[in-house]
Amino acid sequence: MVGTVLATMALLAGAWAGSLPSSFAQRPEGSGTGSAWEGVARGSAAAVAEYESPQGDAADSLYRAARTLLGRGRYGEAAEAYARLRARFPRSAHVADSYYWEAFARSRMPPSLESLRQAWALLRTQAARHPGAATRTDADVLAVGIQGQLARLGDADAAEAIRLRADLAAVPGGVPDLAGEGRGEGRQRQSREAADSCGLVERENGARIAALGALAQSGSAEVLPAVRRLLERRGPCSAGLRRRALFIAATKGSEEAGEILSSAARSDPDPDVRAQAIQWLPQVGTDGSLAFLDSILNAATDADLQRQVIAAIGRYRSPHSRNVLRRYIEGPGRSVESRTMAISALTGRVSGEERPRQNVNVNVNLGVNVSAARDRTVGDTSIAQDTATSRFLFGIARDSNENVAVRAEAVYYAALSPAVRLSELAPLVRQRVGAAFDSWLFPALSQRSEAGALHLLMSVVEDTSDTIARRTLALRNATDQTGQRRGLAVGELGALYRRLESHTMKVLLLDIIASRREADAVDALIGIARTETDTRLRDRAFTGLGRSRDPRAVRFLLDVVNP
């Protein structure tokens, strides 16, 4: 039973991401920067007490203080604050949501049966007393995660709740909306009605899938034939049963399993079943399953289907799958979106979820986040060592007739690869293709160990005919120290500061020097503060020195105050 429950939990609880919901606000609107708010932001008990004072809406203040403690990771104190809110202000408009937030806080505390049971009880109380609370949909998601943790700790009631939720999953429209779509009492009522109409069938389906799971664990050769028979059930209450049966088939990793999944992906009447069959085909990993996906991809015209199939092919991570993606990228009539998705899958960055988007807007006053592109790269970095793929991507990147978005998608991994020489990348640096392109090319250059890569970036930094935005981007990457090389030394940064003519770039460079931990960074800031005639830049150097807390900086600043 425990094995079946845990397997079911893995299928049903995937929507619980374990992070603060998007509705959570780190700072309440209109809070400003006053001492009370800043004290609460530091978790000060005295400040919390001040926020509870009768000077304003005390309930609202306590609610905001509790949310701040939660955002600071002080979960025990946050839970107590939400409980105190209900005790002191039982008629407050915040009471309904306070159950959810206290449960959320308790679920983040070190896991124990006591804290998790309290969290689960809070969510049940909210459902009973405040069914219309704004956080009710989030509460359903949280409940799944809490039940899962309790089941792992041996709580029988939680394990049974998960089993019942698994039974409900086979009811069309009967699963509580864990993704945050279709909110409202109407959907919940439809779920209950569907569950009532399929009650007996669902109890039978629950028994079938439990038995099938036990059969799979036994190693019996009858598992896949049993899956085939279950997939023939096409009644209105059987979609959930078929999805779970496909999952068990995918664990077998055989040609027969691949045929079963392919057949379901092609002909099952339920779109969710078809989508899950496609998603699990890479787990089978056979040549036949890849050939099937290839055939679907070349015939697909629906963008969602293309996205699903491309993501699945990318998870094979084999020379054959890469060839499939290359042929697709080169094929006629492909949309820009599908080609960029295929390039992303080719480099191992597609995991089945929506592909992360990069923000290519450059704020020349604050600089750009150099790690944005690198943070997005979570896939198979060995692609940089695949000469054939790297050369293929470079061919796309340098094709001036190609769509810029497609070129930008290709250039990062191409530029990372030693198979692409710096002398080949230099023309791309000089061409000024566009911000999106540079925001991938420059971080790749910052990861190269050759000195020539730094020279390419610095050629942009010191080119006064280029735009400030592009020069700023190049400077950020030239001074980045997370790659294979250490970037410019502090002494070189100081010399560069004296050569720069742009106020914006000098501000950025001062911040970069101030962020360095080498001892000579303080010396460089002192030198700039002594000689800089621009008062705004001089004051920024003072600020950098103050933040360093270095004794030399303190002595210098004292000398300025009292010459």
C-alpha positions in Angstrom: 0.0 0.0 0.0 2.8 2.4 0.9 4.5 1.9 -2.4 1.3 2.5 -4.3 0.5 5.6 -2.3 4.0 7.1 -2.9 3.8 6.4 -6.6 0.3 8.0 -6.8 1.6 10.9 -4.7 4.4 11.6 -7.2 1.8 11.8 -10.0 -0.7 14.0 -8.1 1.6 16.3 -6.1 3.8 17.6 -8.9 2.0 20.9 -9.0 3.2 21.7 -5.4 6.4 23.6 -6.2 7.3 24.4 -2.6 7.8 28.1 -3.0 5.8 31.2 -2.0 2.8 31.7 -4.3 2.9 34.6 -6.7 0.3 36.4 -4.6 2.8 36.8 -1.8 4.1 40.4 -1.4 7.5 41.0 0.2 6.6 44.6 1.1 3.1 45.9 1.6 2.0 48.6 -0.7 2.4 52.1 0.7 4.7 50.8 3.5 7.4 53.2 2.5 10.8 53.0 4.2 9.9 54.1 7.7 11.5 52.7 10.8 8.6 50.5 11.7 8.6 48.7 8.4 12.3 48.3 8.3 12.3 46.9 11.8 9.7 44.3 10.8 11.8 43.5 7.7 14.6 42.6 10.1 12.3 40.4 12.1 12.4 42.7 15.2 9.9 41.6 17.9 9.7 45.2 19.1 8.8 46.4 15.6 6.1 43.8 15.3 4.7 45.1 18.5 4.8 48.6 17.1 3.0 47.4 14.0 0.3 46.0 16.3 -0.2 49.4 18.0 -3.5 51.2 17.7 -2.1 54.0 15.6 -3.7 52.5 12.5 -5.5 49.3 11.4 -3.9 47.0 13.9 -5.2 43.8 12.3 -3.9 44.9 8.9 -0.5 45.8 10.4 -0.2 42.5 12.2 -1.1 40.6 9.0 1.6 42.5 7.0 4.1 41.9 9.8 3.4 38.2 9.7 3.8 38.0 5.9 7.1 39.8 6.3 8.3 37.3 8.8 7.2 34.6 6.4 9.1 36.2 3.5 12.2 36.3 5.8 12.1 32.6 6.4 11.1 33.0 10.1 8.4 30.4 9.8 7.7 29.7 13.5 7.3 33.3 14.3 5.1 33.9 11.3 2.8 31.0 12.2 2.4 32.4 15.7 1.6 35.9 14.3 -1.1 34.5 12.1 -2.6 32.5 15.0 -2.4 35.7 17.1 -4.2 37.6 14.4 -7.2 35.3 14.6 -7.3 35.3 18.4 -7.1 39.1 18.7 -9.1 40.2 15.6 -11.6 37.4 14.9 -13.7 39.6 12.6 -10.8 40.9 10.5 -11.0 40.4 6.7 -7.6 38.7 6.9 -8.8 35.8 9.1 -9.9 33.7 6.1 -6.5 33.7 4.4 -4.6 33.5 7.7 -5.4 29.8 8.0 -3.6 29.2 4.6 -0.6 31.3 5.5 -0.1 29.8 8.9 -0.4 26.3 7.3 2.2 27.4 4.7 4.6 28.6 7.4 4.2 25.4 9.4 4.8 23.3 6.3 8.2 25.0 5.9 9.3 24.3 9.5 11.6 21.3 10.1 9.3 18.4 9.2 7.5 16.7 12.1 4.2 14.9 12.4 3.0 17.5 14.9 3.7 20.6 12.7 2.4 19.0 9.5 -0.8 17.8 11.2 -1.4 21.2 12.5 -0.9 22.6 9.0 -3.3 20.1 7.5 -5.9 20.8 10.2 -5.7 24.5 9.5 -6.4 23.9 5.8 -9.4 21.7 6.7 -10.7 24.4 9.0 -10.3 27.1 6.3 -12.2 24.9 3.8 -15.1 24.4 6.3 -15.4 27.9 7.6 -14.2 30.0 4.7 -14.8 28.1 1.4 -14.7 31.4 -0.6 -11.3 32.5 0.7 -9.0 33.9 -2.0 -6.3 31.3 -1.1 -8.5 28.3 -1.3 -7.1 27.1 -4.7 -3.5 27.6 -3.3 -4.7 25.7 -0.2 -5.6 22.6 -2.3 -2.1 22.6 -3.8 -0.5 23.0 -0.4 -2.7 20.2 1.1 -1.3 17.7 -1.4 2.3 18.5 -0.5 1.5 18.4 3.3 -0.3 15.0 2.9 2.7 13.7 0.9 5.1 14.7 3.7 2.8 13.2 6.3 2.5 9.9 4.3 6.3 9.7 4.1 6.5 10.1 7.9 4.0 7.2 8.3 0.7 9.1 8.9 -2.0 6.6 7.9 -4.8 9.2 7.5 -2.7 11.2 5.0 -1.9 8.1 3.0 -5.6 7.3 2.8 -6.3 10.9 1.7 -3.8 10.5 -1.1 -5.3 7.2 -2.2 -8.8 8.8 -2.3 -7.4 11.7 -4.3 -5.9 9.2 -6.8 -9.3 7.6 -7.2 -10.9 11.0 -7.9 -8.2 11.6 -10.6 -9.9 9.2 -12.9 -13.1 11.3 -12.9 -13.2 13.7 -15.9 -12.9 17.2 -14.4 -12.9 15.6 -10.9 -9.4 16.4 -9.8 -9.1 19.5 -7.6 -7.6 22.3 -9.7 -3.9 22.0 -8.6 -2.6 24.3 -11.3 -4.6 27.4 -10.3 -7.0 27.3 -13.3 -10.8 27.2 -13.4 -11.2 28.5 -9.8 -14.5 28.7 -8.2 -17.3 26.8 -6.5 -18.8 25.9 -9.9 -15.8 23.7 -10.8 -15.8 22.1 -7.3 -19.5 21.3 -7.7 -18.9 19.7 -11.1 -16.1 17.6 -9.6 -18.4 16.4 -6.8 -21.2 15.6 -9.3 -18.7 13.7 -11.6 -17.4 11.8 -8.5 -20.9 10.8 -7.5 -21.8 9.5 -11.0 -18.5 7.5 -11.2 -18.2 6.4 -7.6 -18.4 2.7 -8.1 -16.3 2.7 -11.3 -13.6 4.7 -9.5 -13.4 2.4 -6.6 -12.9 -0.4 -9.0 -10.3 1.6 -10.9 -8.4 2.3 -7.7 -8.3 -1.4 -7.0 -7.1 -2.1 -10.5 -4.3 0.3 -10.5 -3.1 -0.8 -7.0 -3.1 -4.4 -8.2 -1.3 -3.4 -11.4 1.4 -1.7 -9.4 1.8 -4.7 -7.2 2.0 -6.9 -10.3 4.8 -4.6 -11.7 6.8 -4.9 -8.5 6.5 -8.7 -8.7 8.4 -8.7 -12.1 5.6 -10.6 -13.8 5.6 -10.8 -17.6 1.9 -10.1 -17.5 2.2 -6.4 -16.6 2.2 -5.0 -20.2 -0.6 -7.3 -21.4 -2.6 -6.1 -18.4 -1.8 -2.5 -19.3 -3.0 -3.1 -22.9 -6.3 -4.4 -21.6 -6.8 -1.4 -19.2 -6.1 1.0 -22.0 -9.0 -0.5 -24.0 -11.3 1.0 -21.4 -12.7 4.2 -22.9 -15.6 4.9 -20.6 -16.2 8.5 -19.2 -14.6 7.6 -15.9 -11.5 5.8 -17.1 -9.1 8.5 -18.3 -7.3 8.7 -14.9 -6.9 4.9 -14.9 -5.3 5.0 -18.4 -2.9 7.7 -17.4 -1.7 5.7 -14.4 -1.5 2.6 -16.4 0.8 4.3 -19.0 3.1 5.5 -16.2 3.6 1.9 -15.1 4.2 0.8 -18.7 6.8 3.5 -19.1 8.9 2.1 -16.3 9.4 -1.2 -18.2 11.7 0.4 -20.8 11.0 -2.2 -23.6 10.0 -2.1 -27.2 6.6 -3.4 -26.2 6.2 -0.6 -23.7 7.2 1.9 -26.4 4.5 0.5 -28.7 1.9 0.8 -26.0 2.8 4.4 -25.3 3.0 5.3 -29.0 -0.4 3.8 -29.6 -1.9 5.8 -26.7 -0.2 9.0 -28.0 -1.7 8.4 -31.4 -5.3 7.3 -30.7 -6.4 7.8 -27.1 -9.5 10.0 -27.0 -8.4 12.0 -24.0 -5.9 14.8 -24.8 -4.3 14.6 -21.3 -3.6 10.8 -21.8 -2.1 11.5 -25.2 0.1 14.3 -23.8 1.3 12.1 -20.9 2.1 9.2 -23.3 4.3 11.6 -25.3 6.0 12.8 -22.1 6.8 9.3 -20.9 8.1 7.9 -24.2 11.7 9.1 -23.5 11.7 7.0 -20.4 11.3 4.0 -22.6 14.2 5.3 -24.7 13.9 2.9 -27.6 14.7 3.7 -31.2 11.1 2.8 -32.2 9.7 5.3 -29.7 12.0 8.0 -31.0 11.0 7.2 -34.6 7.4 7.6 -33.6 8.0 11.0 -32.1 9.9 12.0 -35.2 6.9 11.1 -37.4 4.5 13.1 -35.2 6.8 16.1 -35.1 7.1 16.3 -38.9 3.3 16.1 -39.3 2.2 18.3 -36.4 0.8 21.7 -37.1 -0.5 22.5 -33.6 2.0 24.6 -31.6 1.2 22.9 -28.3 1.7 19.4 -29.8 5.0 20.6 -31.4 6.2 21.9 -28.1 5.4 18.6 -26.3 7.1 16.4 -28.9 10.2 18.6 -29.2 10.6 18.5 -25.4 10.2 14.8 -25.4 12.8 14.3 -28.2 15.2 16.5 -26.4 15.1 14.3 -23.3 16.6 11.3 -25.2 20.0 13.0 -25.2 21.4 10.7 -27.9 23.2 11.2 -31.2 20.1 9.9 -33.0 17.7 12.3 -31.2 20.1 15.2 -32.0 20.0 14.2 -35.7 16.2 14.3 -35.5 16.2 17.8 -34.1 18.8 19.0 -36.6 16.7 17.7 -39.5 13.6 19.5 -38.1 15.5 22.8 -37.6 16.7 22.7 -41.2 13.3 21.6 -42.6 11.2 24.0 -44.7 8.1 25.8 -43.3 9.0 25.7 -39.6 7.9 28.5 -37.4 10.5 30.6 -35.5 9.0 29.5 -32.2 9.3 25.8 -33.1 12.8 26.1 -34.4 14.0 28.0 -31.4 12.4 25.4 -29.2 14.2 22.6 -31.2 17.5 24.4 -30.8 16.9 24.7 -27.0 16.0 20.9 -26.9 19.1 20.2 -29.0 21.3 21.8 -26.3 19.5 20.0 -23.5 17.6 23.0 -22.0 14.1 21.7 -22.5 12.8 19.6 -19.6 9.1 19.4 -20.5 7.9 22.6 -18.8 7.6 25.9 -20.6 10.9 27.0 -21.8 12.3 29.9 -19.8 12.4 33.2 -21.5 15.3 35.6 -21.3 14.8 39.3 -20.6 17.0 41.0 -23.1 16.2 44.6 -22.0 19.4 46.3 -20.9 19.2 49.0 -18.3 22.3 51.1 -18.9 22.0 52.8 -15.5 22.0 49.6 -13.5 23.9 47.3 -15.9 22.6 43.9 -16.8 22.5 40.6 -15.0 25.3 38.6 -16.6 24.1 35.4 -15.0 20.7 35.5 -16.6 21.7 33.5 -19.6 23.9 31.1 -17.5 21.1 30.5 -15.0 18.8 29.5 -17.8 21.3 26.9 -19.0 20.4 23.8 -16.9 20.7 21.1 -19.5 23.4 19.0 -21.1 26.5 21.3 -21.1 28.5 18.5 -22.7 26.9 19.7 -26.0 29.8 22.2 -26.1 32.1 19.2 -26.6 30.0 17.8 -29.4 31.8 19.1 -32.5 29.2 18.2 -35.0 26.4 19.9 -33.1 28.5 22.9 -32.2 29.4 23.5 -35.8 25.8 23.1 -36.8 24.7 25.7 -34.3 27.5 28.0 -35.3 26.3 27.8 -38.9 22.9 29.0 -37.8 24.4 31.8 -35.6 26.5 33.3 -38.4 23.8 33.1 -41.1 22.8 36.7 -41.7 19.7 35.6 -43.6 18.5 33.6 -40.5 15.9 35.0 -38.1 17.7 36.9 -35.3 15.8 35.0 -32.5 16.9 31.7 -34.0 20.5 32.9 -34.3 20.5 34.1 -30.7 19.2 30.7 -29.5 22.1 29.0 -31.3 25.0 31.3 -30.6 25.5 30.6 -26.8 26.4 26.9 -27.1 28.2 27.4 -30.4 30.4 30.1 -28.8 31.1 27.9 -25.7 32.5 25.1 -27.8 36.3 24.8 -28.5 35.2 23.5 -31.9 34.4 27.2 -32.8 37.5 29.3 -32.9 37.6 32.9 -31.5 38.7 34.1 -34.9 35.3 32.8 -36.2 33.4 34.6 -33.4 35.1 37.9 -33.9 33.0 38.9 -36.9 29.8 38.2 -34.9 31.1 40.6 -32.2 31.7 43.3 -34.7 28.4 42.9 -36.6 26.2 44.3 -33.9 23.4 41.8 -34.7 21.2 43.0 -31.9 20.6 43.0 -28.1 19.1 39.5 -27.9 22.0 38.1 -29.9 24.7 39.9 -27.8 23.0 38.8 -24.5 23.8 35.2 -25.4 27.1 35.8 -27.3 28.9 37.9 -24.6 28.2 35.5 -21.6 29.6 32.6 -23.7 32.7 34.6 -24.4 33.1 35.3 -20.7 33.2 31.6 -20.1 36.1 31.0 -22.6 39.5 30.6 -21.0 41.5 32.1 -23.8 42.8 35.6 -23.4 41.5 36.4 -26.8 37.9 36.1 -25.5 38.5 38.9 -23.0 40.1 41.0 -25.8 37.0 40.6 -27.9 34.8 41.9 -25.1 37.1 44.7 -24.2 37.1 45.8 -27.9 33.4 46.5 -27.5 33.9 48.2 -24.1 36.4 50.7 -25.4 34.6 51.4 -28.8 33.2 54.9 -28.3 31.2 54.5 -31.6 29.2 51.7 -30.1 26.0 52.1 -28.0 26.3 52.5 -24.2 23.9 49.6 -23.7 26.2 47.3 -25.7 29.4 48.5 -24.1 27.8 48.1 -20.7 26.8 44.5 -21.5 30.4 43.8 -22.7 31.8 45.4 -19.5 29.6 43.3 -17.3 30.8 40.1 -19.0 34.5 41.2 -19.2 34.6 41.7 -15.4 32.6 38.5 -14.6 34.5 36.1 -12.4 32.3 33.0 -12.6 33.7 31.5 -15.7 36.9 29.7 -16.5 39.0 32.8 -16.3 39.0 35.5 -13.5 38.3 38.5 -15.7 40.1 41.8 -15.4 42.3 42.4 -12.4 41.5 45.3 -10.1 44.5 47.2 -11.4 43.2 46.9 -14.9 39.8 48.1 -13.8 41.3 51.2 -12.3 43.2 51.9 -15.5 40.0 51.3 -17.5 38.2 53.8 -15.3 40.6 56.5 -16.1 40.2 55.8 -19.8 36.4 55.7 -19.9 34.5 58.8 -21.0 31.0 57.7 -20.2 29.5 58.7 -16.9 27.1 55.7 -17.0 30.0 53.2 -17.5 32.1 54.8 -14.8 29.2 54.3 -12.4 29.0 50.7 -13.3 32.7 50.2 -13.1 32.8 51.8 -9.6 30.2 49.3 -8.5 32.2 46.5 -9.9 35.3 47.6 -8.2 33.4 48.0 -4.9 32.1 44.4 -5.2 35.5 42.9 -5.5 37.1 41.3 -2.4 40.7 41.8 -3.3 42.7 44.1 -1.0 43.7 46.4 -3.8 40.0 47.2 -4.6 39.9 49.5 -1.5 43.2 51.1 -2.8 41.6 51.7 -6.2 38.5 53.3 -4.7 40.6 55.6 -2.5 42.6 56.6 -5.5 39.4 57.4 -7.5 37.9 59.3 -4.5 41.0 61.5 -4.2 41.3 62.4 -7.9 37.7 62.4 -9.2 36.4 65.9 -10.0 32.8 64.7 -10.8 31.2 65.0 -7.3 28.6 62.3 -8.1 31.3 59.8 -9.0 33.4 60.8 -6.0 30.4 60.3 -3.7 29.8 56.9 -5.2 33.4 56.0 -4.5 32.9 57.1 -0.9 29.8 54.9 -0.7 31.8 51.9 -1.9 34.5 52.6 0.7 31.9 52.8 3.5 30.4 49.5 2.5 33.8 47.8 2.5 34.3 48.2 6.3 38.0 48.0 5.6 40.2 49.9 8.2 42.0 51.7 5.5 38.7 53.0 4.1 37.7 54.1 7.5 40.9 56.0 8.0 40.6 57.7 4.6 37.0 58.7 5.2 37.9 60.1 8.6 40.7 62.1 7.0 38.2 63.6 4.5 35.8 64.5 7.4 38.6 66.0 9.5 41.5 67.0 7.3 
